[in-house]
Amino acid sequence: MATPPHTTTTQGVDDAIARVLEAEQTARVAVGSCAEKADALRQAARARAHAIAERAAERAAAVHRSTDASIRARIDELNRERAALQQPEGPAPDEPERLARALDRLAEELAGGSA
């Protein structure tokens, strides 16, 4: 007598349970492997991010140093210009001649007024 197709035997159930347990174990190993790979990727990403942050900080510091030097140079230049502007100007080139004419006129006025 043949068993109906939808009835199961104990051996069939045991085989099915064994396959499920084996698949579960395989899945656990695969999940563990994925977790290890994900952890390694996270660590590598953190290391790369740290290296990028260090390079960015170094570049920013270099830009600050360069900018500071440029600003100091410009401030020094402006201070020199200010000092030059604060110096009294020397006599105009024609000032001795104008002074001599003014003295001559004064002398004439004084001489003419006393005569």
C-alpha positions, 0 to 999 in steps of 0.5 A: 500500500502506497502512502498518500503524497501529502503524508510525511514520515518521521524520517522526512520530518527529521531530514527537513528539520536537519536542513533547516538547522543547517541553513540556520547555521549557514546563515549565522556564519554568513551574518557573522562574516558580514558583521566582521566585514562591516566592522572592518569597513567601519574601522577603515572608514574611521581611519580615513576620516581621521586622516582626512581631518588631520590633512584638513587641519594641517592645510587650514593651519598653513592657510592661516600662517600664509594669511597671517604673514600677508596681513603682517606684511601689509600692516608693516607697509601701511605703517611705513606709509603712515610714518612717511606721511607724518614726517614734516615736509622739507622746503619746497624747491622754490621756497628760498627764492620766495623767501628772498623776494619777501625779505626784499619787499619787507626791506623796501617797505621798511626803508621806504617807510623810514625815509 
